[in-house]
């Protein structure tokens, strides 16, 4: 068999294998999009308590960085252990408490991209973050700490205590780590 025929057969085989892989990827993404879930705890976390002020986050402002970003719901797929994520918006992890004045860690996350959190690493000490909600409230927070962790760190989901805000994005040479910015609640208007 000539070199040309062998190359043509090898090319055809690679094309078939590549097409099969592409079809598999497309099907698995379509399936994972339909399996996005919020655990039952997310439902109970959103129920109001007496004297509680809370709301669905819709906007994140960090005045010291001149950031004003839309916030959309973010969901966790327990089967694939993956989060929904966009290239241009901040996402609110719906399995965490909404911004409120009583307790819990409201978790916002987004890509380290120019349209989202590429400048977050320049945040000054004591900076404020403001989360606006769909029902007209504004939650004012002050930066308390910054820490770097691995992607498997789920400690924020077990937090119990005064109301805080955690903002997360990627960091590291290959974006292999997660950077958590924790803010304490100052006031609600």
C-alpha positions as CSV (number, residue, x, y, z in Angstrom):
1,X,0.0,0.0,0.0
2,X,1.3,3.4,-0.9
3,X,2.1,6.2,1.6
4,X,-0.7,8.3,0.1
5,X,-3.3,5.6,0.7
6,X,-2.0,5.0,4.3
7,X,-2.1,8.7,5.0
8,X,-5.7,8.9,3.6
9,X,-6.8,5.9,5.7
10,X,-5.2,7.3,8.8
11,X,-6.8,10.7,8.2
12,X,-10.2,9.1,7.7
13,X,-9.8,7.1,11.0
14,X,-8.8,10.3,12.9
15,X,-11.8,12.1,11.3
16,X,-14.2,9.4,12.5
17,X,-12.8,9.2,16.0
18,X,-12.8,13.0,16.3
19,X,-16.5,13.1,15.1
20,X,-17.4,10.5,17.6
21,X,-15.8,12.4,20.4
22,X,-17.5,15.6,19.3
23,X,-20.9,14.0,19.3
24,X,-20.2,12.5,22.8
25,X,-19.2,15.9,24.2
26,X,-22.2,17.6,22.7
27,X,-24.6,15.0,24.1
28,X,-23.0,15.1,27.6
29,X,-23.3,18.9,27.7
30,X,-26.9,18.7,26.7
31,X,-27.6,16.1,29.4
32,X,-25.7,18.1,32.1
33,X,-27.6,21.2,31.3
34,X,-30.9,19.3,32.1
35,X,-29.5,17.9,35.4
36,X,-28.6,21.2,37.0
37,X,-29.9,21.1,40.5
38,X,-30.1,23.0,43.7
39,X,-30.2,20.8,46.8
40,X,-33.3,21.0,49.1
41,X,-31.2,23.0,51.6
42,X,-31.2,25.9,49.1
43,X,-35.0,26.1,49.3
44,X,-35.0,26.3,53.1
45,X,-32.1,28.8,53.1
46,X,-34.3,31.3,51.2
47,X,-37.2,31.2,53.6
48,X,-37.6,34.4,55.5
49,X,-37.4,34.7,59.3
50,X,-38.9,37.4,61.5
51,X,-37.0,40.7,61.2
52,X,-35.0,39.3,58.2
53,X,-34.2,41.5,55.3
54,X,-33.2,39.5,52.2
55,X,-33.4,39.6,48.5
56,X,-32.3,38.0,45.2
57,X,-28.9,39.6,44.2
58,X,-29.0,41.4,40.8
59,X,-26.0,43.7,40.9
60,X,-22.5,43.8,42.4
61,X,-20.7,47.1,42.9
62,X,-17.2,47.6,44.1
63,X,-16.7,51.4,44.1
64,X,-12.9,51.4,44.7
65,X,-12.5,49.3,41.5
66,X,-15.2,51.1,39.5
67,X,-17.0,47.8,39.1
68,X,-20.7,47.6,38.5
69,X,-21.6,44.0,37.3
70,X,-24.9,42.2,36.7
71,X,-25.5,39.1,38.9
72,X,-27.4,36.1,37.7
73,X,-28.4,32.9,39.4
74,X,-25.7,30.2,39.3
75,X,-26.5,26.5,39.7
76,X,-24.5,23.4,40.8
77,X,-24.8,20.1,39.0
78,X,-24.3,17.5,41.6
79,X,-23.8,14.7,39.1
80,X,-20.9,16.4,37.2
81,X,-19.8,18.5,40.2
82,X,-19.8,21.6,37.9
83,X,-21.2,25.1,38.3
84,X,-22.9,27.1,35.6
85,X,-20.6,29.9,34.5
86,X,-20.7,32.7,31.9
87,X,-17.9,34.8,30.4
88,X,-19.5,38.1,31.2
89,X,-21.5,38.0,34.4
90,X,-21.2,37.4,38.1
91,X,-23.2,34.4,39.4
92,X,-24.9,34.0,42.7
93,X,-24.6,30.4,44.0
94,X,-28.3,29.6,44.7
95,X,-27.4,26.9,47.2
96,X,-26.2,29.6,49.5
97,X,-28.3,32.2,51.4
98,X,-29.5,35.3,49.7
99,X,-28.0,38.5,51.0
100,X,-29.6,39.0,54.4
101,X,-29.1,40.7,57.7
102,X,-29.2,37.7,60.0
103,X,-26.7,34.9,59.0
104,X,-24.9,32.9,56.4
105,X,-22.4,33.3,53.6
106,X,-23.8,34.7,50.3
107,X,-21.5,33.3,47.6
108,X,-20.8,35.1,44.3
109,X,-18.4,33.8,41.7
110,X,-17.1,34.6,38.3
111,X,-14.3,34.2,35.8
112,X,-11.0,36.0,36.0
113,X,-11.8,37.9,32.8
114,X,-11.8,41.6,31.9
115,X,-15.6,41.6,31.8
116,X,-15.9,40.1,35.3
117,X,-13.2,39.8,38.0
118,X,-9.8,40.5,36.2
119,X,-9.2,43.5,38.4
120,X,-10.4,42.0,41.7
121,X,-6.9,41.2,42.8
122,X,-6.1,44.9,43.0
123,X,-8.9,45.5,45.6
124,X,-7.6,47.8,48.5
125,X,-7.8,46.7,52.1
126,X,-11.1,47.6,53.7
127,X,-12.9,48.1,50.4
128,X,-16.6,48.1,50.2
129,X,-18.8,45.8,48.1
130,X,-22.5,46.6,47.6
131,X,-25.0,43.9,46.5
132,X,-28.3,45.2,45.2
133,X,-31.3,43.0,45.2
134,X,-34.4,42.5,43.0
135,X,-36.7,43.8,45.9
136,X,-34.8,47.2,46.2
137,X,-32.4,46.5,49.0
138,X,-28.7,47.4,49.0
139,X,-26.4,45.3,51.2
140,X,-23.1,47.1,52.1
141,X,-20.1,44.9,53.0
142,X,-16.5,45.7,53.9
143,X,-13.5,43.5,52.9
144,X,-12.3,41.4,55.8
145,X,-9.9,38.8,54.3
146,X,-8.5,37.3,51.1
147,X,-7.3,33.7,50.9
148,X,-6.2,31.3,48.1
149,X,-7.4,27.7,48.1
150,X,-7.7,24.7,45.9
151,X,-10.8,24.2,43.8
152,X,-12.1,21.4,46.1
153,X,-12.4,23.7,49.1
154,X,-16.1,23.7,50.0
155,X,-15.8,25.2,53.5
156,X,-18.0,28.2,52.5
157,X,-20.9,25.9,52.2
158,X,-20.7,24.9,55.9
159,X,-20.3,28.4,57.3
160,X,-22.7,29.3,60.1
161,X,-22.5,32.8,61.6
162,X,-23.1,36.4,61.0
163,X,-24.0,37.5,57.5
164,X,-21.0,37.7,55.1
165,X,-20.3,37.9,51.4
166,X,-17.7,35.7,49.7
167,X,-16.6,36.5,46.1
168,X,-14.6,33.9,44.3
169,X,-12.5,33.9,41.1
170,X,-9.6,31.9,39.8
171,X,-5.9,32.7,40.4
172,X,-2.5,31.2,39.8
173,X,-0.2,30.9,36.8
174,X,-2.6,28.5,35.1
175,X,-5.7,29.7,37.1
176,X,-5.5,26.4,39.0
177,X,-6.4,28.0,42.4
178,X,-9.4,29.8,43.8
179,X,-9.2,33.2,45.5
180,X,-11.9,34.0,48.1
181,X,-12.6,37.6,49.1
182,X,-14.7,37.7,52.3
183,X,-16.6,40.8,53.3
184,X,-18.5,41.5,56.5
185,X,-22.0,43.1,56.4
186,X,-22.0,46.7,57.5
187,X,-25.5,47.9,56.8
188,X,-28.7,47.3,54.7
189,X,-30.7,50.1,53.0
